[in-house]
């Protein structure tokens, strides 16, 4: 469950990354410190080993011998800057006689005699330094008193070399010259290692503190990052619970989450208005159905309240029939709208709009004659891909409106034409026109410009909504232009089939 | 009792008018809001039945304009049954609210209650000495005996009884007992009054010369 939370996952990744960095850093720091310590120790040992070598051999004697007098050689002032008198240190009494002392008389003969300066390097204040010198046959010929036990001479490599090794708490430097005695100098690095371990502990402790701080900061940051997401999810939940007016409180609209919240808010807004439209539509539909229903119920109730004459019963039945027919028309149109809303299934055949319009105009001639409206038409053939039944319904509907809302002696002009990419049907009337206030709502469901025609059976206020639905299902548009007192023109545009295809 | 029905659905309007006339009311009708408002302001109706969705002037606007001048009881009749509609209607001054489709008997009962309360009467039964008038059943008893009255006679009796102790002018009676289409013969009222006197006793309705009639 923790791992399902983004905050915990972020925290986990953050923590893992932090641990990785801290461990890497601590390990490197520790390693560097250790290397540094050993380098320092090695440098000291090398200097001493070299010094010992210089003391044991006359200068320039072996090419591989460390040159104590070499001014380039680091290591500070050595005793080689001044001439020295080789003295035999007391501890070297009885040393290997096979190894000749370096007295300047001849190489490799006699006991080694180390000068005081040399032995001084390994005594007194430098007590943790020790040395040992092996002569031929790997027999120690000289060693310091503080030499730790169990020192063995490693096997000799082929060439003149200086080898450093760590043996327990000791660091040692062994010089194998090509000829001459093997010199080992070493020192205890126990203190250095202790300091190093202390550094390690310190690094570990500091690492833990940094980790804790990092995790706290990470948690805080994750909380801050998650907060807008929580806001969004709370708002979405409230909306799911039915509170459609809920919106996400967007503080920062610039960042990603802010943009997401803005997008969601506009989606919620459209959802709400769509729900509101649906609710209003349902209310309107029930209103439209209730009125004829009230006629039927109150008429029958009244008729049945006492014995009536045959004429009265007939009048009641006629009134009920009118109400029933009105309900039937309304229900049919509501169903049609519902079908349009859920995606109209259109037949897609090549249709010549001129043919459809010419058929339609014949069908409305009786109505036009009754209303004393004359019909004029001008058809230029134009092909669209569509459903002929639905398109003829559009034309019939517009024509019926144009005749119905016309003045006696008025004219209705029906034309088809081709525009760039579009086939156009235009229905023009010379009726009273539509007020700009009504024009805005004319395609809305149940909107009636002439509210006094309310009770007319075939005027449900849904005609233009259905027309719009059909036209849009064909990928077309419908528009209206109207001038009060002069008349209105409805224009339907449907994408046409290109003539060459 | 004279009632104005404002309703644009013609079949419903004629049905309501006929039903109310059969209940003994004098009924005027209007098919749109403007005509309705004009009539409502011109006459003192005992009650108005008002549809909400009307051409020219909707029911709410009509009621608002009417309430600026008159306190006539108004019963709103509408297919809109959302809470907002009901609350709006009652708040701008409707006295009752009936949703379509409605039951005629309920509508009548609500109208009776409206008319009664407008005259300060809470009960459906009005008792004048030994005469009991049941405005719900539209019956009149004298002691145990039921008195048969014509619809118009009953309406006249009820109108006077609801205004007991007050002098009701002939004009008022004409205005409330006859609708706009009735040809009002000047002596028609006297005929009705004398018929009621025959049935309930000559002293039951007193005549104030030059003023009108009164039930003491």
Interface residues (C-beta under 8 A of the other chain):
Chain A: X283 X286 X287 X288 X290 X291 X292 X293 X294 X295 X296 X297 X298 X299 X301 X302 X305 X306 X319 X322 X323 X450 X451 X452 X454 X455
Chain B: X8 X9 X10 X11 X12 X14 X15 X16 X18 X19 X22 X31 X32 X53 X54 X55 X56 X79 X80 X81 X82 X99 X100 X101 X102 X103 X104 X105
